[in-house]
Amino acid sequence: MNGLLILIPVALLLGGVGLAAFIWSLRSGQYEDLEGAAWRILQDDDKPKP
């Protein structure tokens, strides 16, 4: 029973940290261009070095 007194607040704290990180990533524009990376990997940008 004493373990629950420690584990429940720790779980709530870690959940809050995860939620804060997710909200931060939304506000910083992390998910704005979901298709851009998929198209960039298909482009052939390799230029021979002189």
SVG drawing of the C-alpha trace seen along z (x, -y; Angstrom):
<svg xmlns="http://www.w3.org/2000/svg" viewBox="-2 -27 39 29">
<polyline fill="none" stroke="black" stroke-width="0.4" points="0.0,0.0 2.9,-2.4 4.2,-1.8 1.0,-3.2 1.5,-6.4 4.8,-6.9 3.8,-5.3 0.6,-7.2 2.1,-10.7 5.1,-9.6 2.8,-8.3 0.8,-11.5 4.0,-13.6 5.3,-11.5 2.0,-11.8 2.0,-15.5 5.5,-15.8 4.5,-13.7 1.5,-15.9 3.5,-19.1 6.1,-17.8 3.3,-16.9 1.7,-20.3 5.1,-22.0 5.7,-20.0 2.3,-21.0 3.0,-24.7 6.5,-24.6 5.1,-23.4 6.5,-19.8 3.6,-18.4 3.0,-21.1 4.5,-19.4 3.9,-15.7 4.3,-15.0 7.4,-17.1 9.9,-14.6 8.3,-11.8 8.8,-13.8 12.3,-15.0 13.6,-11.5 12.4,-10.6 14.2,-13.5 17.7,-12.8 19.8,-15.6 23.1,-13.8 25.6,-16.0 29.0,-14.7 31.8,-16.4 34.5,-17.9"/>
</svg>
